[in-house]
Amino acid sequence: MNIEKQRALAERLCAESGISVLPYGNAWWLLGRGINRVVGELAGLSHSDLQRHQLIER
């Protein structure tokens, strides 16, 4: 799977989790539901990544 498809999947996962994904220079700003964080890459982001970093309220 190419990087654009992986990013699209990560953006959809974030949207489903109530997290906005905003471009921030050459990075991405994740904002919402207990998160205010800048990440370098969205590709490969998974639901378990969000849970592990306690970004989603349980």
C-alpha positions as CSV (number, residue, x, y, z in Angstrom):
1,M,0.0,0.0,0.0
2,N,1.4,3.4,-0.9
3,I,2.0,6.2,1.6
4,E,-1.0,8.3,0.4
5,K,-3.4,5.4,1.0
6,Q,-1.8,4.8,4.5
7,R,-2.3,8.5,5.3
8,A,-5.9,8.4,4.2
9,L,-6.6,5.4,6.4
10,A,-4.9,7.1,9.4
11,E,-7.0,10.3,8.7
12,R,-10.2,8.2,8.7
13,L,-9.2,6.4,11.9
14,C,-8.6,9.8,13.6
15,A,-11.9,11.2,12.3
16,E,-13.7,8.2,13.6
17,S,-12.0,8.7,17.0
18,G,-12.9,12.4,17.1
19,I,-9.4,13.6,16.3
20,S,-8.8,16.4,13.8
21,V,-5.7,16.0,11.5
22,L,-4.3,19.4,10.4
23,P,-1.2,20.0,8.3
24,Y,1.5,21.7,10.3
25,G,4.5,22.5,8.2
26,N,6.0,19.2,7.2
27,A,4.2,17.4,10.0
28,W,0.6,16.7,11.2
29,W,-1.1,18.2,14.2
30,L,-3.5,15.8,15.9
31,L,-6.1,17.8,17.9
32,G,-9.1,16.7,19.9
33,R,-10.4,14.1,22.4
34,G,-7.5,14.3,24.9
35,I,-4.8,14.9,22.3
36,N,-2.9,18.0,21.2
37,R,0.2,16.5,19.5
38,V,2.3,17.1,16.4
39,V,3.6,14.0,14.6
40,G,6.0,13.7,11.7
41,E,4.0,11.1,9.7
42,L,0.5,9.7,9.7
43,A,1.1,6.7,7.5
44,G,1.0,3.5,9.6
45,L,-0.9,5.0,12.5
46,S,-3.2,2.4,14.0
47,H,-6.0,2.3,16.6
48,S,-3.6,0.5,19.0
49,D,-1.1,3.4,18.6
50,L,-3.8,5.8,19.7
51,Q,-4.7,3.6,22.7
52,R,-1.1,3.0,23.7
53,H,-0.4,6.7,23.9
54,Q,-3.7,7.2,25.7
55,L,-5.0,9.5,23.1
56,I,-8.5,8.2,23.0
57,E,-10.7,8.4,26.1
58,R,-11.9,5.0,27.2
